[in-house]
Amino acid sequence: MAITTSFFNGLGMGVSVLIILTLSNIFIALLRKIIPNEVRIACFIVVIAGFVTCVDLLLKAFVPALSNSLGVFIPLIVVNCIILGRAEAFASKNGVLDSALDGLGMGLGYTCSIVIMSLIREVLATGMISFTNPFDAAQVIFELRLIPEDYVISLFSQPFGAFCTFACLAAALAAYKDHQAKKQAAAAKGDK
């Protein structure tokens, strides 16, 4: 969550996780029958670390601005509970196609949520949405001011701002689910 200070960072991290999750799910599904049960978690970590290293090196080679922006957070994907959890809960028990689709779906969900969080934080912290050139961070491709500069909340550019944003989004989702449950309960009473 700490790197979700801009749309550029959120999208880069989301796509990186999407690629790593999908490829590691496929590879683990292929190897699921030959990995001994006693060392399966260690094997999963090695597979994930291999794909993380590939993505990290590709980012450094082809998208250096994004690589510099994400910094140490790309190597930390190795210990990301989402990826290891999907490997353990799904890929190790299902076929290649199902595991690929699971990785793709979970990765897209992660990417959407992290991009939404990034957009909220960027708008509140800077007052605008901007997208920089992934190959040259100094070149801005798109910029739109939504909040006057005098009204920005710089707290949202700090790591604590990520937790505040996450808390607000979680509360909004819980309120929505509660509202839907009450609506369904009222409809069920009306049917009787």
Secondary structure, DSSP 8 states (H G I E B T S, - for coil): -TTTTSHHHHHHHHHHHHHHHHHHHHHHHHHTTTS-GGGHHHHHHHHHHHHHHHHHHHHHHH-HHHHHHHGGGTGGGGG-HHHHHHIIIIITTS-HHHHHHHHHHHHHHHHHHHHHHHHHHHHHHHSEEEEEETTEEEEEEEEEE-S-GGG--GGGGSHHHHHHHHHHHHHHHHHHHHHHHHHHHHHHHHH-
